[in-house]
Amino acid sequence: MDKMMELRRYMTGSWGELMEAKAKEQHVHEVFERIAPKYDFMNDLLSFRRHKAWRAFAMKKMNVQPGQTALDLCCGTCDWTIAIAERNGDASVTGLDFSEQMLKVGRHKIERKGLQHKIELIQGNAMELPFADDTYDFVTIGFGLRNLPDYHKALQEMYRVVKPGGRVICLELSKPIWQPFKGMYYIYLKGILPLLGKLFAKSYRQYKWLPESLAMFPDHLELKAIFLEVGFTHVEAYPLTGGIAALHIGVK
């Protein structure tokens, strides 16, 4: 079936796009497999720990209630997965990521907190979710959407598996909206950040990927428009810390 789909794409003139998407997927997988052991430390360092405040803001907006189910996509080392599990009583939380090394770090955190009975981790593809329609009260994705080859397809899958009335929450890096902060941020992002990756994580090439991925990613207003195109209603977009991150919430 996969071969037939590839052949069909070739016949319709989208073979180049398919190869580009596969190349991006492979590259991103290699990046996260390599940086997994240092991922949490580097997140704190590179964001000046602001990612924790952003996630706390997202959790406040979600207002998770006991008994509500959640799927956390691109869950990485599981900080957001754990935060949801600690709020929703005895309900289960599922975390999905394509990097086994990132999930390995996440499993250790979950075990230390004694949450193995509440959290299931799955290695999988966020653009081809192995879940039934209308399954979860929440579907979240934190700092992962920009790394996927097809943003629309990922959001469509999130829309499919969330329940009617349920919400999809995307917390992601974005683009500053005012000067001179915008210029200063891009100097940091393109010049200083990869050097910090090289110094502290021995991963210059991997951390050079971050500004490259962000350059191609929609700003917070463009991403809001994509949410609406997919079919979400009551879409909210919140620029954070001068626009270097953004929170998007959409209702099915």
Protein Blocks (a to p, Z undefined) as FASTA:
>chain_A
ZZmmmmmmmmnopmmmmmmmmmmmmmmmmmmmmmmmmmmmmmmmmnnommmmmmmmmmmm
nopaehiacddehklnommmmmmmmmnojaccddddfbfklmmmmmmmmmmnopmmmpcc
ddddfklccbdehkbfbdcdehklmmpmblmlmmmmmmmmpcehiacddddddddfbdfk
lmmmmmmmmmmmmmmmmmmnopmklmmmmmmmmmmpccfklmmmmmmmnopahiacddee
hipaccddddZZ
